[in-house]
Amino acid sequence: MHILAIGSHPDDIEYGCGGTLIKYARQGHGVHLFVATCGSFGGDPEVRHREQLRSAEILGVTEVFWGEYTDTQIPLSQELIARLEQVIRQVKPHFIFVHSPEDTHQDHRTLSSCTISATRYIPNVLFYEGPTTQHFLPTVYVDIDATLEDKIELLLAHRSQVAKLYNKDIQDLTIIESARSCANFRGVQSRVRYAEGFAPLRLFINIGGE
């Protein structure tokens, strides 16, 4: 199969569905990424670009597509929808993963909204959560007990972001600690040790078909 994961900034995809993507890649499926910005608002864009490529190399990504939009200014536009449609035509994905539309970061909301339009003919589209997601109620879970440490390795590849505090009011709560805690919480919900949770826009179950 071909899997397409869509994220606004370097490390968004790894946090939201990195453990799941690792499982796909290890099964021999093609994993493709669309990263809309180089994250210039959160650091040096050249550094963050290199970090994303390093993470993709560790993951075994088939191809990384770059949107080259300005961080914090991703446009809600037909042009972005068309760009996503072009990538979808090229990849021909069986599954697409993208930000939840309920998020406090404007880039995440905008990219999710444009993806909803661009994927109107795609049968399997799932929303993932990030540190700024709100009101997230997953109904689909993936057991990542075997890939959690690999997911952490992907996040550690984004070295310029690891040292940042996820919440400045809580000492030592880094993105790594947040990812572990989230995986544990979703695991408790789904009756496994560690999991990633997803809320489907559409999930197509084909019984007896190919």
ZIPE-V918417 format. One line per field, one symbol per residue. ss: DSSP state (A for helix, B for strand, O for the rest). A space follows every 10 residues. Layout:
ss=???
//
This chain:
ss=OBBBBBBOOO OAAAAAAAAA AAAAAAOOOB BBBBBBBOOA AAOOAAAAAA AAAAAAAAAO OOBBBBBBBO OOOOOOOAAA AAAAAAAAAA AOOOBBBBBO OOBOOAAAAA AAAAAAAAOO OOOOBBBBOO OOBOOOOOOB BBBOOOOAAA AAAAAAOOAA AAOOBOOOOO OOOBAAAAAA AAAAAAAAAA OOOOBBBBBB BBOOOOOOOO
//
